[in-house]
């Protein structure tokens, strides 16, 4: 059964709508862990639109499971990651105009830079994951970059407009997991656009270690509470 990583960025998004102190993403992380999630995920963006430096530091002190810091390859963000020391850093592409991360890293195009950042983070005893599209070439380049973990972008599956298209993208994901493990990647995760309606099929893919989900869980929590939203997602994954 895959583990569940919960992305708490949108708790901070709601806080920043009023530029106040609530809701507190650190308190949200505490509730998520109490409800049974396996890791806490947050994205420290270069524009600091939601998660702030102080949040990352506070999460590092509070998180008891595993802190997964999503981040760009920007030098100052890398320095913060090395200073804070999350258990894992997930390198993602980042564009200022996007609402959320869209698409995976182009590791092939940016191999030298990414490999350098991977090496720097590993030297600080941080496990490194690369967020990539489920494509063989990107998996191969991720291995070349030195990453032992990848996270497959599930956006094409989540955004499929028909059942046949969704089944096709599910096959793509399955083959990518199999190929990555055959290439020596020791951990394959997945995320983006997963929700209470579509998560079960991805959770059933053999070889997936963890599913990282944020928006859907935070949205559902408005109606049933965060703890219950976590428990319901865990039940679907099981």
C-alpha positions in Angstrom: 0.0 0.0 0.0 1.4 3.4 -0.9 2.2 5.9 1.8 0.4 9.3 1.9 2.3 12.6 1.8 0.1 15.7 2.5 0.9 19.0 0.9 -0.1 21.8 3.2 0.7 24.7 0.9 -3.0 25.7 0.5 -3.4 26.2 4.2 -0.8 28.9 3.9 -2.6 30.2 0.7 -5.7 30.8 2.8 -3.6 32.5 5.5 -2.0 34.8 2.9 -5.4 35.9 1.5 -5.7 38.1 4.6 -2.0 38.4 5.4 -2.7 37.2 9.0 -1.6 34.4 11.3 -4.4 31.9 10.6 -4.8 29.2 9.5 -1.4 28.0 10.6 0.2 25.4 8.3 2.2 24.1 11.2 -0.9 23.3 13.1 -2.3 21.7 10.0 0.8 19.5 9.8 0.3 18.4 13.3 -3.3 17.4 12.6 -2.3 15.5 9.4 0.3 13.5 11.3 -2.1 12.7 14.1 -4.6 11.4 11.5 -2.0 9.0 10.1 -0.2 10.6 7.1 3.3 9.5 6.4 4.9 12.8 5.4 4.4 16.5 5.3 5.0 18.3 2.0 5.5 22.0 1.5 6.8 24.1 -1.4 9.0 27.1 -0.6 8.5 29.1 -3.7 10.9 31.8 -4.8 8.1 34.4 -4.6 7.0 33.1 -1.1 3.4 33.3 -2.2 2.2 30.9 0.5 4.8 29.0 2.6 7.4 31.3 4.2 10.9 30.7 5.4 9.6 30.8 9.0 7.0 28.1 8.2 9.7 25.7 6.9 11.8 26.3 10.1 8.8 25.7 12.3 7.8 22.6 10.4 11.3 21.2 10.7 11.0 21.5 14.5 7.5 20.0 14.7 7.2 17.3 12.0 7.7 13.8 13.5 7.2 11.8 10.3 9.1 13.1 7.3 9.4 16.6 6.0 9.5 16.8 2.2 10.5 20.2 0.9 9.5 21.0 -2.7 11.8 23.5 -4.2 13.4 25.0 -7.3 17.1 24.8 -8.1 17.5 28.5 -7.2 20.7 29.0 -5.2 19.1 30.8 -2.3 16.4 28.1 -1.9 19.1 25.4 -2.0 21.0 27.1 0.7 17.9 27.3 2.9 17.2 23.6 2.3 20.7 22.7 3.4 20.4 24.9 6.5 17.0 23.6 7.5 17.7 19.9 6.7 14.4 18.3 5.7 14.5 14.5 5.3 13.7 15.0 1.6 13.9 17.7 -1.0 11.8 17.3 -4.2 13.1 19.4 -7.1 10.3 20.9 -9.2 10.0 23.3 -12.1 8.8 26.7 -11.1 7.2 29.6 -13.1 6.0 32.8 -11.4 2.8 33.0 -13.4 1.5 29.4 -12.7 -1.1 28.8 -10.1 0.5 25.5 -9.1 3.3 23.4 -10.5 2.5 22.3 -14.0 4.5 19.5 -15.7 7.7 17.9 -14.6 11.3 19.0 -14.7 13.1 18.8 -18.0 16.1 16.9 -16.5 17.6 16.2 -19.9 17.7 19.9 -20.8 19.0 21.0 -17.4 21.1 18.0 -16.4 24.2 19.8 -15.3 22.4 22.2 -13.0 20.1 19.6 -11.5 23.0 17.1 -11.0 24.9 19.9 -9.1 22.0 20.6 -6.9 21.4 16.9 -6.2 25.0 16.6 -5.2 24.8 19.6 -2.9 21.7 18.4 -1.1 23.0 14.9 -0.7 26.1 16.3 0.9 23.8 17.8 3.5 22.3 14.3 4.1 19.0 15.2 2.4 17.3 12.6 0.2 16.6 14.0 -3.3 13.6 13.4 -5.5 13.0 14.8 -9.0 9.4 15.6 -10.1 9.2 14.4 -13.7 6.8 13.4 -16.4 6.4 9.6 -16.8 8.7 9.5 -19.8 11.7 7.1 -20.2 14.1 9.8 -21.3 13.4 11.8 -18.1 13.8 8.8 -16.0 17.1 8.0 -17.6 18.4 11.5 -17.0 17.2 11.5 -13.4 19.4 8.4 -12.8 22.3 10.3 -14.5 21.6 13.2 -12.2 22.1 11.0 -9.2 18.6 11.0 -7.8 17.5 7.8 -6.2 13.9 9.0 -5.9 11.5 10.3 -8.5 8.0 11.6 -8.3 5.9 11.0 -11.4 3.6 13.8 -12.5 0.1 12.5 -12.7 -1.5 15.6 -14.2 -2.3 13.9 -17.6 -4.1 11.1 -15.8 -6.0 13.5 -13.5 -7.0 15.8 -16.3 -8.1 13.1 -18.8 -11.4 14.0 -20.4 -12.7 10.5 -21.0 -12.5 7.1 -19.3 -10.5 5.7 -22.3 -8.0 8.5 -22.0 -7.7 8.0 -18.3 -7.0 4.3 -18.8 -4.3 5.1 -21.4 -2.6 7.5 -19.0 -2.8 4.9 -16.2 -0.9 2.5 -18.5 1.7 5.2 -19.1 2.2 5.6 -15.3 2.4 1.8 -14.7 5.1 1.4 -17.4 7.0 4.4 -16.0 7.1 2.9 -12.5 8.3 -0.5 -13.9 10.9 1.2 -16.0 12.2 3.4 -13.2 12.6 0.5 -10.8 14.4 -1.5 -13.5 16.8 1.4 -14.0 17.8 1.3 -10.3 15.5 4.1 -8.9 14.9 2.8 -5.4 11.7 4.9 -4.7 9.0 6.0 -7.1 6.3 8.4 -5.8 3.5 10.1 -7.7 1.3 13.2 -7.4 -0.5 16.1 -9.0 -4.3 16.4 -9.4 -5.0 13.2 -7.4 -8.3 13.4 -5.5 -11.0 11.3 -3.9 -12.4 10.2 -7.2 -9.3 9.2 -9.1 -6.7 8.1 -6.5 -7.7 4.4 -6.1 -6.4 3.3 -9.6 -3.0 5.0 -9.0 -2.8 3.6 -5.5 -3.1 0.1 -7.0 0.0 0.5 -9.2 2.6 -2.0 -8.0 5.8 -0.3 -7.0 4.6 3.2 -6.1 6.0 4.2 -2.7 4.0 7.3 -1.9 1.2 9.5 -3.2 1.6 13.2 -2.5 -1.8 15.0 -2.4 -2.6 18.6 -1.3 -5.4 20.6 -2.8 -8.1 17.9 -2.7 -7.5 17.1 0.9 -7.5 20.7 2.0 -10.6 21.4 0.0 -12.5 18.5 1.5 -11.4 19.5 5.0 -13.5 22.6 4.8 -16.6 20.4 5.0 -15.5 17.6 7.2 -12.4 18.7 9.1 -8.7 18.0 8.2 -8.4 14.9 10.3 -11.4 13.3 8.7 -10.2 14.3 5.2 -6.9 12.5 5.8 -8.6 9.4 7.2 -10.9 9.2 4.2 -8.0 9.5 1.8 -6.1 6.9 3.6 -9.0 4.5 3.4 -9.2 5.0 -0.4 -5.5 4.3 -0.7 -5.8 1.1 1.3 
